[in-house]
Amino acid sequence: MLTAAAGRQLHQARTWWLENRDKAPEAFDEELLVLFDILETGSSTLGQAVGQRPGVRRLYLKRIRYFVYFEHVSDTEVHILAIWHGRRDELPPR
């Protein structure tokens, strides 16, 4: 499940990607589909722990250079909290 903030970030990032990455417009959607499959079938130890936020982890999508911040709220449910470009120096807002 995407939080409202993550949904807005996803929309903004995808819009930017489609407007500016004409050589690989499908890459953004492809990477997200792979990510959703990984999160759906993966364990709660996937990705890197984000030390400042207990329970929150992140995965880096190298092809599109975005971090996806998420947390497992149960064995079967994952909340995507943020989609944040890897070049930003700060963490996404809480």
Phi and psi restraints in degrees (range 20) as a CNS / XPLOR table:
assign (resid 1 and name C) (resid 2 and name N)
       (resid 2 and name CA) (resid 2 and name C) 1.0 -90.1 20.0 2
assign (resid 2 and name N) (resid 2 and name CA)
       (resid 2 and name C) (resid 3 and name N) 1.0 133.4 20.0 2
assign (resid 2 and name C) (resid 3 and name N)
       (resid 3 and name CA) (resid 3 and name C) 1.0 -71.5 20.0 2
assign (resid 3 and name N) (resid 3 and name CA)
       (resid 3 and name C) (resid 4 and name N) 1.0 166.7 20.0 2
assign (resid 3 and name C) (resid 4 and name N)
       (resid 4 and name CA) (resid 4 and name C) 1.0 -59.5 20.0 2
assign (resid 4 and name N) (resid 4 and name CA)
       (resid 4 and name C) (resid 5 and name N) 1.0 -42.8 20.0 2
assign (resid 4 and name C) (resid 5 and name N)
       (resid 5 and name CA) (resid 5 and name C) 1.0 -63.9 20.0 2
assign (resid 5 and name N) (resid 5 and name CA)
       (resid 5 and name C) (resid 6 and name N) 1.0 -44.1 20.0 2
assign (resid 5 and name C) (resid 6 and name N)
       (resid 6 and name CA) (resid 6 and name C) 1.0 -65.0 20.0 2
assign (resid 6 and name N) (resid 6 and name CA)
       (resid 6 and name C) (resid 7 and name N) 1.0 -36.1 20.0 2
assign (resid 6 and name C) (resid 7 and name N)
       (resid 7 and name CA) (resid 7 and name C) 1.0 -62.2 20.0 2
assign (resid 7 and name N) (resid 7 and name CA)
       (resid 7 and name C) (resid 8 and name N) 1.0 -43.1 20.0 2
assign (resid 7 and name C) (resid 8 and name N)
       (resid 8 and name CA) (resid 8 and name C) 1.0 -64.6 20.0 2
assign (resid 8 and name N) (resid 8 and name CA)
       (resid 8 and name C) (resid 9 and name N) 1.0 -44.0 20.0 2
assign (resid 8 and name C) (resid 9 and name N)
       (resid 9 and name CA) (resid 9 and name C) 1.0 -63.3 20.0 2
assign (resid 9 and name N) (resid 9 and name CA)
       (resid 9 and name C) (resid 10 and name N) 1.0 -41.3 20.0 2
assign (resid 9 and name C) (resid 10 and name N)
       (resid 10 and name CA) (resid 10 and name C) 1.0 -61.2 20.0 2
assign (resid 10 and name N) (resid 10 and name CA)
       (resid 10 and name C) (resid 11 and name N) 1.0 -46.4 20.0 2
assign (resid 10 and name C) (resid 11 and name N)
       (resid 11 and name CA) (resid 11 and name C) 1.0 -60.7 20.0 2
assign (resid 11 and name N) (resid 11 and name CA)
       (resid 11 and name C) (resid 12 and name N) 1.0 -46.6 20.0 2
assign (resid 11 and name C) (resid 12 and name N)
       (resid 12 and name CA) (resid 12 and name C) 1.0 -63.1 20.0 2
assign (resid 12 and name N) (resid 12 and name CA)
       (resid 12 and name C) (resid 13 and name N) 1.0 -44.9 20.0 2
assign (resid 12 and name C) (resid 13 and name N)
       (resid 13 and name CA) (resid 13 and name C) 1.0 -66.3 20.0 2
assign (resid 13 and name N) (resid 13 and name CA)
       (resid 13 and name C) (resid 14 and name N) 1.0 -42.8 20.0 2
assign (resid 13 and name C) (resid 14 and name N)
       (resid 14 and name CA) (resid 14 and name C) 1.0 -65.6 20.0 2
assign (resid 14 and name N) (resid 14 and name CA)
       (resid 14 and name C) (resid 15 and name N) 1.0 -42.5 20.0 2
assign (resid 14 and name C) (resid 15 and name N)
       (resid 15 and name CA) (resid 15 and name C) 1.0 -60.1 20.0 2
assign (resid 15 and name N) (resid 15 and name CA)
       (resid 15 and name C) (resid 16 and name N) 1.0 -47.0 20.0 2
assign (resid 15 and name C) (resid 16 and name N)
       (resid 16 and name CA) (resid 16 and name C) 1.0 -59.7 20.0 2
assign (resid 16 and name N) (resid 16 and name CA)
       (resid 16 and name C) (resid 17 and name N) 1.0 -45.5 20.0 2
assign (resid 16 and name C) (resid 17 and name N)
       (resid 17 and name CA) (resid 17 and name C) 1.0 -58.5 20.0 2
assign (resid 17 and name N) (resid 17 and name CA)
       (resid 17 and name C) (resid 18 and name N) 1.0 -49.1 20.0 2
assign (resid 17 and name C) (resid 18 and name N)
       (resid 18 and name CA) (resid 18 and name C) 1.0 -64.7 20.0 2
assign (resid 18 and name N) (resid 18 and name CA)
       (resid 18 and name C) (resid 19 and name N) 1.0 -30.5 20.0 2
assign (resid 18 and name C) (resid 19 and name N)
       (resid 19 and name CA) (resid 19 and name C) 1.0 -81.6 20.0 2
assign (resid 19 and name N) (resid 19 and name CA)
       (resid 19 and name C) (resid 20 and name N) 1.0 -23.2 20.0 2
assign (resid 19 and name C) (resid 20 and name N)
       (resid 20 and name CA) (resid 20 and name C) 1.0 -121.0 20.0 2
assign (resid 20 and name N) (resid 20 and name CA)
       (resid 20 and name C) (resid 21 and name N) 1.0 -9.0 20.0 2
assign (resid 20 and name C) (resid 21 and name N)
       (resid 21 and name CA) (resid 21 and name C) 1.0 -118.2 20.0 2
assign (resid 21 and name N) (resid 21 and name CA)
       (resid 21 and name C) (resid 22 and name N) 1.0 65.8 20.0 2
assign (resid 21 and name C) (resid 22 and name N)
       (resid 22 and name CA) (resid 22 and name C) 1.0 -68.1 20.0 2
assign (resid 22 and name N) (resid 22 and name CA)
       (resid 22 and name C) (resid 23 and name N) 1.0 -18.8 20.0 2
assign (resid 22 and name C) (resid 23 and name N)
       (resid 23 and name CA) (resid 23 and name C) 1.0 -82.2 20.0 2
assign (resid 23 and name N) (resid 23 and name CA)
       (resid 23 and name C) (resid 24 and name N) 1.0 -18.3 20.0 2
assign (resid 23 and name C) (resid 24 and name N)
       (resid 24 and name CA) (resid 24 and name C) 1.0 -147.1 20.0 2
assign (resid 24 and name N) (resid 24 and name CA)
       (resid 24 and name C) (resid 25 and name N) 1.0 59.5 20.0 2
assign (resid 24 and name C) (resid 25 and name N)
       (resid 25 and name CA) (resid 25 and name C) 1.0 -62.8 20.0 2
assign (resid 25 and name N) (resid 25 and name CA)
       (resid 25 and name C) (resid 26 and name N) 1.0 -25.8 20.0 2
assign (resid 25 and name C) (resid 26 and name N)
       (resid 26 and name CA) (resid 26 and name C) 1.0 -82.1 20.0 2
assign (resid 26 and name N) (resid 26 and name CA)
       (resid 26 and name C) (resid 27 and name N) 1.0 -11.8 20.0 2
assign (resid 26 and name C) (resid 27 and name N)
       (resid 27 and name CA) (resid 27 and name C) 1.0 -59.7 20.0 2
assign (resid 27 and name N) (resid 27 and name CA)
       (resid 27 and name C) (resid 28 and name N) 1.0 -41.4 20.0 2
assign (resid 27 and name C) (resid 28 and name N)
       (resid 28 and name CA) (resid 28 and name C) 1.0 -61.1 20.0 2
assign (resid 28 and name N) (resid 28 and name CA)
       (resid 28 and name C) (resid 29 and name N) 1.0 -51.4 20.0 2
assign (resid 28 and name C) (resid 29 and name N)
       (resid 29 and name CA) (resid 29 and name C) 1.0 -63.5 20.0 2
assign (resid 29 and name N) (resid 29 and name CA)
       (resid 29 and name C) (resid 30 and name N) 1.0 -41.2 20.0 2
assign (resid 29 and name C) (resid 30 and name N)
       (resid 30 and name CA) (resid 30 and name C) 1.0 -61.1 20.0 2
assign (resid 30 and name N) (resid 30 and name CA)
       (resid 30 and name C) (resid 31 and name N) 1.0 -44.2 20.0 2
assign (resid 30 and name C) (resid 31 and name N)
       (resid 31 and name CA) (resid 31 and name C) 1.0 -64.0 20.0 2
assign (resid 31 and name N) (resid 31 and name CA)
       (resid 31 and name C) (resid 32 and name N) 1.0 -40.2 20.0 2
assign (resid 31 and name C) (resid 32 and name N)
       (resid 32 and name CA) (resid 32 and name C) 1.0 -66.9 20.0 2
assign (resid 32 and name N) (resid 32 and name CA)
       (resid 32 and name C) (resid 33 and name N) 1.0 -38.6 20.0 2
assign (resid 32 and name C) (resid 33 and name N)
       (resid 33 and name CA) (resid 33 and name C) 1.0 -62.1 20.0 2
assign (resid 33 and name N) (resid 33 and name CA)
       (resid 33 and name C) (resid 34 and name N) 1.0 -42.5 20.0 2
assign (resid 33 and name C) (resid 34 and name N)
       (resid 34 and name CA) (resid 34 and name C) 1.0 -62.3 20.0 2
assign (resid 34 and name N) (resid 34 and name CA)
       (resid 34 and name C) (resid 35 and name N) 1.0 -45.0 20.0 2
assign (resid 34 and name C) (resid 35 and name N)
       (resid 35 and name CA) (resid 35 and name C) 1.0 -58.5 20.0 2
assign (resid 35 and name N) (resid 35 and name CA)
       (resid 35 and name C) (resid 36 and name N) 1.0 -47.4 20.0 2
assign (resid 35 and name C) (resid 36 and name N)
       (resid 36 and name CA) (resid 36 and name C) 1.0 -60.3 20.0 2
assign (resid 36 and name N) (resid 36 and name CA)
       (resid 36 and name C) (resid 37 and name N) 1.0 -40.2 20.0 2
assign (resid 36 and name C) (resid 37 and name N)
       (resid 37 and name CA) (resid 37 and name C) 1.0 -63.2 20.0 2
assign (resid 37 and name N) (resid 37 and name CA)
       (resid 37 and name C) (resid 38 and name N) 1.0 -43.0 20.0 2
assign (resid 37 and name C) (resid 38 and name N)
       (resid 38 and name CA) (resid 38 and name C) 1.0 -62.6 20.0 2
assign (resid 38 and name N) (resid 38 and name CA)
       (resid 38 and name C) (resid 39 and name N) 1.0 -46.8 20.0 2
assign (resid 38 and name C) (resid 39 and name N)
       (resid 39 and name CA) (resid 39 and name C) 1.0 -65.8 20.0 2
assign (resid 39 and name N) (resid 39 and name CA)
       (resid 39 and name C) (resid 40 and name N) 1.0 -35.8 20.0 2
assign (resid 39 and name C) (resid 40 and name N)
       (resid 40 and name CA) (resid 40 and name C) 1.0 -66.9 20.0 2
assign (resid 40 and name N) (resid 40 and name CA)
       (resid 40 and name C) (resid 41 and name N) 1.0 -34.7 20.0 2
assign (resid 40 and name C) (resid 41 and name N)
       (resid 41 and name CA) (resid 41 and name C) 1.0 -107.4 20.0 2
assign (resid 41 and name N) (resid 41 and name CA)
       (resid 41 and name C) (resid 42 and name N) 1.0 -6.0 20.0 2
assign (resid 41 and name C) (resid 42 and name N)
       (resid 42 and name CA) (resid 42 and name C) 1.0 -87.1 20.0 2
assign (resid 42 and name N) (resid 42 and name CA)
       (resid 42 and name C) (resid 43 and name N) 1.0 174.0 20.0 2
assign (resid 42 and name C) (resid 43 and name N)
       (resid 43 and name CA) (resid 43 and name C) 1.0 -93.9 20.0 2
assign (resid 43 and name N) (resid 43 and name CA)
       (resid 43 and name C) (resid 44 and name N) 1.0 172.6 20.0 2
assign (resid 43 and name C) (resid 44 and name N)
       (resid 44 and name CA) (resid 44 and name C) 1.0 -74.8 20.0 2
assign (resid 44 and name N) (resid 44 and name CA)
       (resid 44 and name C) (resid 45 and name N) 1.0 -1.5 20.0 2
assign (resid 44 and name C) (resid 45 and name N)
       (resid 45 and name CA) (resid 45 and name C) 1.0 -101.5 20.0 2
assign (resid 45 and name N) (resid 45 and name CA)
       (resid 45 and name C) (resid 46 and name N) 1.0 7.5 20.0 2
assign (resid 45 and name C) (resid 46 and name N)
       (resid 46 and name CA) (resid 46 and name C) 1.0 -63.7 20.0 2
assign (resid 46 and name N) (resid 46 and name CA)
       (resid 46 and name C) (resid 47 and name N) 1.0 147.8 20.0 2
assign (resid 46 and name C) (resid 47 and name N)
       (resid 47 and name CA) (resid 47 and name C) 1.0 76.3 20.0 2
assign (resid 47 and name N) (resid 47 and name CA)
       (resid 47 and name C) (resid 48 and name N) 1.0 -167.4 20.0 2
assign (resid 47 and name C) (resid 48 and name N)
       (resid 48 and name CA) (resid 48 and name C) 1.0 -109.2 20.0 2
assign (resid 48 and name N) (resid 48 and name CA)
       (resid 48 and name C) (resid 49 and name N) 1.0 133.2 20.0 2
assign (resid 48 and name C) (resid 49 and name N)
       (resid 49 and name CA) (resid 49 and name C) 1.0 -67.3 20.0 2
assign (resid 49 and name N) (resid 49 and name CA)
       (resid 49 and name C) (resid 50 and name N) 1.0 142.5 20.0 2
assign (resid 49 and name C) (resid 50 and name N)
       (resid 50 and name CA) (resid 50 and name C) 1.0 -101.2 20.0 2
assign (resid 50 and name N) (resid 50 and name CA)
       (resid 50 and name C) (resid 51 and name N) 1.0 104.5 20.0 2
assign (resid 50 and name C) (resid 51 and name N)
       (resid 51 and name CA) (resid 51 and name C) 1.0 -54.1 20.0 2
assign (resid 51 and name N) (resid 51 and name CA)
       (resid 51 and name C) (resid 52 and name N) 1.0 -36.4 20.0 2
assign (resid 51 and name C) (resid 52 and name N)
       (resid 52 and name CA) (resid 52 and name C) 1.0 -75.6 20.0 2
assign (resid 52 and name N) (resid 52 and name CA)
       (resid 52 and name C) (resid 53 and name N) 1.0 -11.4 20.0 2
assign (resid 52 and name C) (resid 53 and name N)
       (resid 53 and name CA) (resid 53 and name C) 1.0 -132.7 20.0 2
assign (resid 53 and name N) (resid 53 and name CA)
       (resid 53 and name C) (resid 54 and name N) 1.0 94.3 20.0 2
assign (resid 53 and name C) (resid 54 and name N)
       (resid 54 and name CA) (resid 54 and name C) 1.0 -55.0 20.0 2
assign (resid 54 and name N) (resid 54 and name CA)
       (resid 54 and name C) (resid 55 and name N) 1.0 133.9 20.0 2
assign (resid 54 and name C) (resid 55 and name N)
       (resid 55 and name CA) (resid 55 and name C) 1.0 86.7 20.0 2
assign (resid 55 and name N) (resid 55 and name CA)
       (resid 55 and name C) (resid 56 and name N) 1.0 -14.3 20.0 2
assign (resid 55 and name C) (resid 56 and name N)
       (resid 56 and name CA) (resid 56 and name C) 1.0 -92.4 20.0 2
assign (resid 56 and name N) (resid 56 and name CA)
       (resid 56 and name C) (resid 57 and name N) 1.0 136.6 20.0 2
assign (resid 56 and name C) (resid 57 and name N)
       (resid 57 and name CA) (resid 57 and name C) 1.0 -128.5 20.0 2
assign (resid 57 and name N) (resid 57 and name CA)
       (resid 57 and name C) (resid 58 and name N) 1.0 167.1 20.0 2
assign (resid 57 and name C) (resid 58 and name N)
       (resid 58 and name CA) (resid 58 and name C) 1.0 -142.0 20.0 2
assign (resid 58 and name N) (resid 58 and name CA)
       (resid 58 and name C) (resid 59 and name N) 1.0 150.6 20.0 2
assign (resid 58 and name C) (resid 59 and name N)
       (resid 59 and name CA) (resid 59 and name C) 1.0 -122.2 20.0 2
assign (resid 59 and name N) (resid 59 and name CA)
       (resid 59 and name C) (resid 60 and name N) 1.0 143.1 20.0 2
assign (resid 59 and name C) (resid 60 and name N)
       (resid 60 and name CA) (resid 60 and name C) 1.0 -101.4 20.0 2
assign (resid 60 and name N) (resid 60 and name CA)
       (resid 60 and name C) (resid 61 and name N) 1.0 126.5 20.0 2
assign (resid 60 and name C) (resid 61 and name N)
       (resid 61 and name CA) (resid 61 and name C) 1.0 -96.0 20.0 2
assign (resid 61 and name N) (resid 61 and name CA)
       (resid 61 and name C) (resid 62 and name N) 1.0 92.5 20.0 2
assign (resid 61 and name C) (resid 62 and name N)
       (resid 62 and name CA) (resid 62 and name C) 1.0 -58.2 20.0 2
assign (resid 62 and name N) (resid 62 and name CA)
       (resid 62 and name C) (resid 63 and name N) 1.0 -41.0 20.0 2
assign (resid 62 and name C) (resid 63 and name N)
       (resid 63 and name CA) (resid 63 and name C) 1.0 -61.0 20.0 2
assign (resid 63 and name N) (resid 63 and name CA)
       (resid 63 and name C) (resid 64 and name N) 1.0 -38.4 20.0 2
assign (resid 63 and name C) (resid 64 and name N)
       (resid 64 and name CA) (resid 64 and name C) 1.0 -107.7 20.0 2
assign (resid 64 and name N) (resid 64 and name CA)
       (resid 64 and name C) (resid 65 and name N) 1.0 -4.1 20.0 2
assign (resid 64 and name C) (resid 65 and name N)
       (resid 65 and name CA) (resid 65 and name C) 1.0 64.2 20.0 2
assign (resid 65 and name N) (resid 65 and name CA)
       (resid 65 and name C) (resid 66 and name N) 1.0 42.1 20.0 2
assign (resid 65 and name C) (resid 66 and name N)
       (resid 66 and name CA) (resid 66 and name C) 1.0 -120.1 20.0 2
assign (resid 66 and name N) (resid 66 and name CA)
       (resid 66 and name C) (resid 67 and name N) 1.0 145.7 20.0 2
assign (resid 66 and name C) (resid 67 and name N)
       (resid 67 and name CA) (resid 67 and name C) 1.0 -94.6 20.0 2
assign (resid 67 and name N) (resid 67 and name CA)
       (resid 67 and name C) (resid 68 and name N) 1.0 143.0 20.0 2
assign (resid 67 and name C) (resid 68 and name N)
       (resid 68 and name CA) (resid 68 and name C) 1.0 -118.9 20.0 2
assign (resid 68 and name N) (resid 68 and name CA)
       (resid 68 and name C) (resid 69 and name N) 1.0 120.6 20.0 2
assign (resid 68 and name C) (resid 69 and name N)
       (resid 69 and name CA) (resid 69 and name C) 1.0 -97.4 20.0 2
assign (resid 69 and name N) (resid 69 and name CA)
       (resid 69 and name C) (resid 70 and name N) 1.0 134.2 20.0 2
assign (resid 69 and name C) (resid 70 and name N)
       (resid 70 and name CA) (resid 70 and name C) 1.0 -151.3 20.0 2
assign (resid 70 and name N) (resid 70 and name CA)
       (resid 70 and name C) (resid 71 and name N) 1.0 166.2 20.0 2
assign (resid 70 and name C) (resid 71 and name N)
       (resid 71 and name CA) (resid 71 and name C) 1.0 -145.1 20.0 2
assign (resid 71 and name N) (resid 71 and name CA)
       (resid 71 and name C) (resid 72 and name N) 1.0 144.2 20.0 2
assign (resid 71 and name C) (resid 72 and name N)
       (resid 72 and name CA) (resid 72 and name C) 1.0 -84.9 20.0 2
assign (resid 72 and name N) (resid 72 and name CA)
       (resid 72 and name C) (resid 73 and name N) 1.0 120.5 20.0 2
assign (resid 72 and name C) (resid 73 and name N)
       (resid 73 and name CA) (resid 73 and name C) 1.0 -98.1 20.0 2
assign (resid 73 and name N) (resid 73 and name CA)
       (resid 73 and name C) (resid 74 and name N) 1.0 -14.0 20.0 2
assign (resid 73 and name C) (resid 74 and name N)
       (resid 74 and name CA) (resid 74 and name C) 1.0 -161.1 20.0 2
assign (resid 74 and name N) (resid 74 and name CA)
       (resid 74 and name C) (resid 75 and name N) 1.0 -179.7 20.0 2
assign (resid 74 and name C) (resid 75 and name N)
       (resid 75 and name CA) (resid 75 and name C) 1.0 -64.7 20.0 2
assign (resid 75 and name N) (resid 75 and name CA)
       (resid 75 and name C) (resid 76 and name N) 1.0 -22.3 20.0 2
assign (resid 75 and name C) (resid 76 and name N)
       (resid 76 and name CA) (resid 76 and name C) 1.0 -118.6 20.0 2
assign (resid 76 and name N) (resid 76 and name CA)
       (resid 76 and name C) (resid 77 and name N) 1.0 1.5 20.0 2
assign (resid 76 and name C) (resid 77 and name N)
       (resid 77 and name CA) (resid 77 and name C) 1.0 -130.3 20.0 2
assign (resid 77 and name N) (resid 77 and name CA)
       (resid 77 and name C) (resid 78 and name N) 1.0 131.5 20.0 2
assign (resid 77 and name C) (resid 78 and name N)
       (resid 78 and name CA) (resid 78 and name C) 1.0 -123.0 20.0 2
assign (resid 78 and name N) (resid 78 and name CA)
       (resid 78 and name C) (resid 79 and name N) 1.0 134.5 20.0 2
assign (resid 78 and name C) (resid 79 and name N)
       (resid 79 and name CA) (resid 79 and name C) 1.0 -105.8 20.0 2
assign (resid 79 and name N) (resid 79 and name CA)
       (resid 79 and name C) (resid 80 and name N) 1.0 125.2 20.0 2
assign (resid 79 and name C) (resid 80 and name N)
       (resid 80 and name CA) (resid 80 and name C) 1.0 -88.3 20.0 2
assign (resid 80 and name N) (resid 80 and name CA)
       (resid 80 and name C) (resid 81 and name N) 1.0 120.0 20.0 2
assign (resid 80 and name C) (resid 81 and name N)
       (resid 81 and name CA) (resid 81 and name C) 1.0 -94.9 20.0 2
assign (resid 81 and name N) (resid 81 and name CA)
       (resid 81 and name C) (resid 82 and name N) 1.0 -33.4 20.0 2
assign (resid 81 and name C) (resid 82 and name N)
       (resid 82 and name CA) (resid 82 and name C) 1.0 -159.7 20.0 2
assign (resid 82 and name N) (resid 82 and name CA)
       (resid 82 and name C) (resid 83 and name N) 1.0 150.2 20.0 2
assign (resid 82 and name C) (resid 83 and name N)
       (resid 83 and name CA) (resid 83 and name C) 1.0 -125.6 20.0 2
assign (resid 83 and name N) (resid 83 and name CA)
       (resid 83 and name C) (resid 84 and name N) 1.0 112.1 20.0 2
assign (resid 83 and name C) (resid 84 and name N)
       (resid 84 and name CA) (resid 84 and name C) 1.0 -132.2 20.0 2
assign (resid 84 and name N) (resid 84 and name CA)
       (resid 84 and name C) (resid 85 and name N) 1.0 129.3 20.0 2
assign (resid 84 and name C) (resid 85 and name N)
       (resid 85 and name CA) (resid 85 and name C) 1.0 -63.9 20.0 2
assign (resid 85 and name N) (resid 85 and name CA)
       (resid 85 and name C) (resid 86 and name N) 1.0 139.0 20.0 2
assign (resid 85 and name C) (resid 86 and name N)
       (resid 86 and name CA) (resid 86 and name C) 1.0 -66.3 20.0 2
assign (resid 86 and name N) (resid 86 and name CA)
       (resid 86 and name C) (resid 87 and name N) 1.0 -16.7 20.0 2
assign (resid 86 and name C) (resid 87 and name N)
       (resid 87 and name CA) (resid 87 and name C) 1.0 -86.3 20.0 2
assign (resid 87 and name N) (resid 87 and name CA)
       (resid 87 and name C) (resid 88 and name N) 1.0 -9.3 20.0 2
assign (resid 87 and name C) (resid 88 and name N)
       (resid 88 and name CA) (resid 88 and name C) 1.0 -71.7 20.0 2
assign (resid 88 and name N) (resid 88 and name CA)
       (resid 88 and name C) (resid 89 and name N) 1.0 139.4 20.0 2
assign (resid 88 and name C) (resid 89 and name N)
       (resid 89 and name CA) (resid 89 and name C) 1.0 -82.3 20.0 2
assign (resid 89 and name N) (resid 89 and name CA)
       (resid 89 and name C) (resid 90 and name N) 1.0 -19.5 20.0 2
assign (resid 89 and name C) (resid 90 and name N)
       (resid 90 and name CA) (resid 90 and name C) 1.0 -107.1 20.0 2
assign (resid 90 and name N) (resid 90 and name CA)
       (resid 90 and name C) (resid 91 and name N) 1.0 164.5 20.0 2
assign (resid 90 and name C) (resid 91 and name N)
       (resid 91 and name CA) (resid 91 and name C) 1.0 -77.0 20.0 2
assign (resid 91 and name N) (resid 91 and name CA)
       (resid 91 and name C) (resid 92 and name N) 1.0 158.5 20.0 2
assign (resid 91 and name C) (resid 92 and name N)
       (resid 92 and name CA) (resid 92 and name C) 1.0 -65.7 20.0 2
assign (resid 92 and name N) (resid 92 and name CA)
       (resid 92 and name C) (resid 93 and name N) 1.0 157.6 20.0 2
assign (resid 92 and name C) (resid 93 and name N)
       (resid 93 and name CA) (resid 93 and name C) 1.0 -65.5 20.0 2
assign (resid 93 and name N) (resid 93 and name CA)
       (resid 93 and name C) (resid 94 and name N) 1.0 151.4 20.0 2
